Amino acid sequence: MNESLLVVENLTHAYGKRTALDNVSFSVRAGELFGLLGPNGGGKTTLFRILSTLIAPRQGGVRIFGHDVTADRAEVRRRIGVVFQAPSLDKKLTVLENLRHQGHLYNLHGPALQSRIDELLARFGMADRARDLVETLSGGQRRRVELAKGLLHKPELLLLDEPSTGLDPRVRGELGDYLESLRRKDGVTVLLTTHIMEEADRCDRLAIMDRGKLVALDTPAALKEQIGGDVISIETRQAEELRGQIKLKFGIEPAILNNSLRLERPRGHEFIPDLVEAFPGRIDAISVGKPRLEDVFIHLTGHRFEGETE
């Protein structure tokens, strides 16, 4: 898994005076499940549009299978599959009709196309719904058909934009299993954008984006190890005052997040009694937990995982 099939170099893109991507560089290895994690407004949607050849980068470059996404757009499109966040199925057509039309775009016809459609519908458990109108399907079922549509021409790289948006936890888990099966059985490399922590946790490597910048890139486990201890959250009505007093007494300066305090401490459960004893009646609630990806984001950026749309 050492060969890089997607390479992003010094990518910068702006909309007027607003910078959506700021000197972003990374690579994706063959066979990886690679995630772009970030809040709305973090830059991942603009990046996805560039990777899927919808828009050309203003500065920097992207090469997929060695081809420039701007100069060799047709060759790149031939070798990638794309599943957008917004639904792309025609609700007034059947599942079968949607997939046939998609196949025709890639010059697939006749028995070869039908065989591929049958194969994918069976894989995603949708064979019995082939002749049903898309508008009669559940959200999870439509997502499966979207995946089948993106895989119809046997792409080597699958790009997924927020694939779990609108899906319940059970269907999200099924989607993760499908993606793992694609990698294992077909050798398909997968890049996805997400703001859902559970989905990001399943990735081999994760690029964390915030306000157009790439702030971290590593495995989910390695990113969590950056915290260096447990995460303690303190609910209080006197956040600013209590933060100063904690710093004065313990030499630790908690972060203030939405009127609560947050700090990182090795063996946090042993530190909680000291905090409660030092500030009687000042703490409304206190909790301790192992670092999550959201804690990593806060640790790196200083703010919670939220933002405005791009």
Helices and strands as residue ranges (DSSP letters): E 4-15, E 18-29, E 33-37, H 44-51, E 59-64, E 67-68, H 73-79, E 80-83, H 95-105, H 110-123, G 127-129, G 134-136, H 139-151, E 157-161, H 169-181, I 182-186, E 189-194, H 197-201, E 205-210, E 213-218, H 220-225, E 230-235, H 239-250, E 255-257, E 260-265, H 268-278, E 285-289, H 293-301
